[in-house]
Amino acid sequence: MFFLTQDLFFPPAEEASYDGLLAIGGDLSTERLLLAYRNGIFPWFQQDEPILWWSPPERMVVVPQWYKVPKSIRNLLNQNKFQITFNQDFESVIKNCQQIKRAGQDDTWITDDIVASYIQLHKQGFAQSVEVWQNNELVGGLYGVDLGHVFCGESMFSKVSNASKIAFVGLVKYLNENQYRLLDCQLHNDYLEQLGAFEISRDTFLKILKSV
């Protein structure tokens, strides 16, 4: 376990514990966040906890060029019920991700400090959002960190059925069209698996991440 100071440093991701915890402390500056993501590390902690930095042994990902849109989502897209935009309202997307109620979760890891830090990342061009609109109302979306060849997804939300799925598929389409290597979804969950994400080893992930 590494305890970070104000020095801009991370230990190698491979030195994380068996569950992926690598380091504690530091800050959420743009420089540190970018250093983390470029080395396969991300922050994940609850309010009133110290900053925890993770690099799990298995990484949930999508390869955009291999992705097959589920038939149910194709049908929704063909109905033209939703409109997809990019980077039109990053602040609303991240705040909705923070505030949305999730089954089995009493709290959110998207603290006010996380919100402020990622808004700053967005202003500097490193964090991006996807918005889903219905009748000119923001009903879903997602945000993440854009490394140019790997997009690191952070969180998504949905106010109406399937809106987050529409955002996800819209993002994958964009990444495919722009020759991104991976969509990083970080940790396994059943919802991501239903959307077509799968796990690869940390070593494989790091090799792709560093193959600029």
TORZA-308353 format. One record per atom (N, C-alpha, C): residue in three letters; x, y, z. Coordinates in steps of 0.02 Angstrom, whole numbers, plus 50000, padded with zeros to 5 digits. Example, Ala and Ser with C-alpha at 12.3 -4.5 7.8 and 13.67 -1.06 7.14 Angstrom:
<sites>
Ala506604971650390Ala506154977550390Ala506604983550390Ser506424988850354Ser506844994750357Ser506455000250394
</sites>
This chain:
<sites>
Met500424994150000Met500005000050000Met500445006250000Phe500315010849954Phe500715016949948Phe500315022949974Phe500645027250010Phe500345033350034Phe500645039149995Leu500215042649958Leu500445047949913Leu500535054449952Thr501015058249929Thr501125065049955Thr500915069949900Gln501135076049905Gln500985080949854Gln501415080049791Asp501935075849796Asp502345074349737Asp501915070749685Leu502025072449622Leu501615069649567Leu501915062849549Phe501645057649580Phe501935050949574Phe501405045649587Phe501455040149549Phe501075034049565Phe501555028149560Pro501485023249604Pro501855017049594Pro501575013349533Pro501945008449507Pro501685004549451Pro501015001149468Ala500565001049420Ala499904998149431Ala499944990849452Glu500454987349429Glu500524980249445Glu500654979049519Glu500814984249556Glu500954983549628Glu500324984349670Ala499744984749639Ala499114985149676Ala498994978749715Ser498574979249767Ser498394973449807Ser497964968749765Tyr497814962849793Tyr497434957749755Tyr496764960249731Asp496454965149768Asp495804967849747Asp495874974149705Gly496484976349694Gly496594982049649Gly496764988649682Leu496764988949749Leu496924995249783Leu497674996449778Leu497865002349753Leu498565003849741Leu498855009049788Ala498475014449800Ala498755019949838Ala498205023949873Ile498415027649923Ile497965031949962Ile498255038949964Gly497815043949959Gly498035050849969Gly498145054649905Gly498575059649907Gly498685063949850Gly498125068949842Asp497955070649781Asp497435075649768Asp497085073849702Leu496615078149682Leu496235076949621Leu496385082349569Ser496995084649568Ser497195089649518Ser497165086649448Thr497085090849399Thr497075088549329Thr497705084549313Glu498275086949336Glu498915083649320Glu498935076549350Arg498705075949413Arg498735069349444Arg498215064549413Leu497625067049398Leu497115062849367Leu497355060249299Leu497645064549259Leu497885062349194Leu498455057349201Leu498905058449248Leu499445053649260Leu499145046949280Ala498635047049323Ala498315040849344Ala498015037149284Tyr497585040449247Tyr497245037049192Tyr497735034449139Arg498255038249126Arg498745036049076Arg499145030049099Asn499085028349164Asn499435022549190Asn498965017249217Gly498335017449195Gly497855012249212Gly497585012649283Ile497575018649311Ile497375019749381Ile496795024549382Phe496325023649429Phe495765028349435Phe495575029149509Pro495285034949527Pro495065036049596Pro494375033149608Trp494265030549667Trp493615027749685Trp493575027449761Phe493165031649789Phe493115032149862Phe492455035449881Gln492255034749943Gln491635037649967Gln491765044250002Gln491225048150009Gln491275054350048Gln491565052850117Asp491995057350140Asp492315056850206Asp492855051450210Glu493015048250154Glu493585043650151Glu494175047450121Pro494795045150134Pro495355047750095Pro495285045750023Ile495655049049979Ile495645047149908Ile495975040349899Leu495615035749868Leu495875029049855Leu495975028249780Trp496545025349761Trp496725024449691Trp496765017049675Trp496455015049619Trp496355008049603Trp496635006149534Ser496855000049529Ser497004996949464Ser496854989549471Pro496234987549457Pro496014980649470Pro496364975549426Pro496414969449449Pro496764964249410Pro496404962349346Glu495754963349344Glu495364962349282Glu495014968849264Arg494994970249200Arg494714976649177Arg494124975349130Met493564978549143Met492974977849100Met493044982649041Val492994980048980Val493124984248921Val492644982548864Val492634987048816Val492324985848751Val492844987448697Val492904983148647Val493314984748588Val492824987648537Pro492864994148522Pro492354997248479Pro492274993848411Gln492834991548382Gln492794988448315Gln492454981648316Trp492404978548374Trp492084971948379Trp491364972448401Tyr491144978348420Tyr490514978848456Tyr489914977748410Lys489454973648434Lys488824972448399Lys488254975448441Val487894980148414Val487344983348450Val486794978348462Pro486574977448525Pro486014972948539Pro485404974748498Lys485034969648477Lys484464970748433Lys483954975448465Ser483844974848530Ser483344979048563Ser483544986448559Ile484204987748563Ile484434994748559Ile484404997148487Arg484554992848439Arg484484994748369Arg483774996848354Asn483294993148381Asn482594994848370Asn482425001648399Leu482685003048459Leu482565009548490Leu482865015148448Leu483475014148425Leu483805019348384Leu483405020648321Asn483135015448291Asn482755016148230Asn482095019948240Gln481855020048301Gln481235023748316Gln481335031248323Asn481975033348327Asn482135040548331Asn481785044048390Lys481725040448446Lys481425043548505Lys481915047948543Phe482555046648532Phe483075050048570Phe483545053848523Gln483835059148549Gln484355062748514Gln485005062348555Ile485555060948522Ile486205060148556Ile486645066148538Thr486945069148589Thr487435074548578Thr488065073048618Phe488595076648603Phe489225075948637Phe489455082648665Asn489615082748728Asn489915088648760Asn489475094848757Gln488825093848758Gln488375099548758Gln488195101848828Asp488245097348877Asp488065099248946Asp488415094648995Phe489085094948995Phe489475090449038Phe489275091149111Glu489195097249134Glu489055098449205Glu488395095149226Ser487885095649185Ser487245092449202Ser487315084849202Val487705082149156Val487795074849154Val488125072349217Ile488685075349237Ile489035072849296Ile488625073849359Lys488245079349362Lys487835080449422Lys487245075649425Asn486975073849367Asn486445068749366Asn486735061949386Cys487335060349363Cys487665054149384Cys487765054049459Gln487915059749487Gln488025060249560Gln487375059249598Gln486825061949573Gln486205062449611Gln485715056749599Ile485805053049544Ile485325047949527Ile485325042349580Lys484745039949597Lys484685034449645Lys484815027849610Arg485235023649642Arg485415017249612Arg485215011649660Ala484955006249633Ala484745000649674Ala485334997849714Gly485224996949779Gly485734994049822Gly486284998849844Gln486225005249826Gln486735010249846Gln486405015749886Asp486675016849945Asp486425022249988Asp486805028749977Asp487405028149948Asp487825034049941Asp488135033849871Thr488515039049853Thr488845039249788Thr489575040649798Trp489985037749754Trp490695039249754Trp490845045749717Ile490345048549683Ile490445054849646Ile490345060549695Thr490865062049733Thr490835067349783Thr490845074149750Asp490725079349790Asp490765086149763Asp491465087749737Asp491975085049770Asp492665086149746Asp492785082749679Ile492495076749670Ile492545073249606Ile492205077449552Val491615079949566Val491245083949517Val491655089949496Ala491925093649544Ala492315099649529Ala492935097949488Ser493275092449506Ser493895090549472Ser493765088449400Tyr493225084749388Tyr493095082349320Tyr492795087849277Ile492455092549306Ile492245098449268Ile492855102249244Gln493365102749286Gln493985105949266Gln494335101949211Leu494335095349218Leu494615091049164Leu494255092349098His493595092949102His493195094249042His493375100949011Lys493455106049052Lys493625112649026Lys494295112648990Gln494735108049010Gln495385107648979Gln495395102548921Gly494815099648906Gly494745095248848Gly494895087948860Phe494955085948924Phe495135078948938Phe494555074648963Ala494005077648981Ala493415073849002Ala492845075648954Gln492465070548934Gln491945071548884Gln491285068648909Ser490745071148881Ser490095068648900Ser489685066848838Val489235062148849Val488725060448798Val488055061848830Glu487635065548794Glu486965067348819Glu486435063848777Val485905061748810Val485325058848775Val484725063148792Trp484385065448740Trp483825070048748Trp483185066848723Gln482635068648755Gln481975066648731Gln481515072648740Asn481235074948685Asn480805080948686Asn481175086848719Asn481815087648699Asn482235093148724Asn482395092848798Glu482275087048829Glu482445086148900Glu483015081148906Leu483505082648949Leu484055078148961Leu483815072249002Val483815066248972Val483535060349005Val484055054949018Gly484655055848995Gly485175050849006Gly485845053448982Gly486365049849000Gly487025051748978Gly487575048149015Leu488185049748997Leu488775046949029Leu489345051849021Tyr489865050749060Tyr490475054749053Tyr491085050449066Gly491665052849045Gly492285049249056Gly492875053449036Val493465050249041Val494095053549026Val494345051048958Asp494515055748914Asp494705054148846Asp495455054548838Leu495775048848826Leu496505048548818Leu496705048548744Gly496225049248699Gly496385049748628Gly496355043048592His496545037548625His496505030948595His496135026048640Val496045027948703Val495645024248751Val495185029248786Phe494545027548790Phe494065031748827Phe493905028148892Cys494015031548948Cys493915028649014Cys493235030849040Gly492735026649033Gly492065028249056Gly492035028549132Glu491665033449158Glu491625034349230Glu490945032749259Ser490425035549232Ser489755034349259Ser489235036149207Met488635033249215Met488075034849170Met487445035449212Phe486945038549182Phe486305039149217Phe485735038549167Ser485145037249193Ser484555036649151Ser483945038849190Lys483565043349161Lys482935045649192Lys482335042249161Val482425039549102Val481905035649069Val482215029149046Ser481795024149036Ser482035017549018Ser482485017748956Asn483065014548962Asn483535013348907Asn483955019448887Ala483875025248919Ala484245031148898Ala484995030248906Ser485205027048961Ser485935026048970Ser486205021148918Lys485795016248898Lys486015011548846Lys486115015248780Ile485675019948765Ile485735023948704Ile486385027948706Ala486545030848765Ala487165034648772Ala487775030148762Phe487755024248791Phe488305019448785Phe488425017548712Val487895015748678Val487965013748608Val488195019548565Gly487935025548580Gly488155031448543Gly488895032748552Leu489145031748613Leu489855032648626Leu490265027448588Val490065021148592Val490445015948557Val490485017348482Lys489935019548453Lys489925021248382Lys490435026748367Tyr490445031948409Tyr490925037348400Tyr491645034848406Leu491775030648455Leu492445028048465Leu492665023648407Asn492205019748380Asn492355015648321Asn492535019948261Glu492125025048250Glu492245029448192Glu492895033248197Asn493145034148258Asn493765038048268Asn494355033748289Gln494305027148276Gln494865022448284Gln495145022048355Tyr494705022548405Tyr494935021448474Tyr495045013948484Arg495545012248525Arg495705005248538Arg495225002048587Leu495025005748639Leu494615002848692Leu494155007948723Leu493585005448747Leu493175008948796Leu493295005348862Asp493595008848910Asp493735005948976Asp493125007049020Cys492835001649045Cys492255002049090Cys492455000449162Gln493094999649174Gln493394998749240Gln493204992149273Leu492644991949309Leu492474986149351Leu491864982349323His491864975849333His491314971749309His490664973349345Asn490124973749308Asn489454973149337Asn488994970149285Asp488434967549307Asp487984963849262Asp487714968349207Tyr487584974749223Tyr487304979349173Tyr487794980249115Leu488434981349131Leu488934982149079Leu489004975749037Glu488964970049071Glu489004963749035Glu488424963048986Gln487834965049007Gln487254964848963Gln487354969348902Leu487724974748911Leu487854979448856Leu488404977048809Gly488744971748829Gly489254968848785Gly489974969748808Ala490084972448867Ala490764973048893Ala491004966348919Phe491664965548921Phe491964959348946Phe492624961048981Glu492884956149018Glu493484957349057Glu494114955149020Ile494644959149029Ile495314957149007Ile495784958149067Ser496374955249064Ser496834955949119Ser497124963049122Arg497354964849181Arg497684971449189Arg498284971949143Asp498674966649136Asp499264966949093Asp499074968449021Thr498554965148997Thr498324966448928Thr498084973548921Phe497704975748970Phe497444982648969Phe498014987648967Leu498514986749009Leu499074991449012Leu499464991648947Lys499544985848915Lys499894985648851Lys499534989648798Ile498864989048796Ile498464992948748Ile498495000348767Leu498445001848831Leu498445008748854Leu499085012348834Lys499645008748836Lys500295011848822Lys500505011348749Ser500075008448707Ser500235007648636Ser499985013448596Val500235019348610Val500015025448576Val500355025948508
</sites>
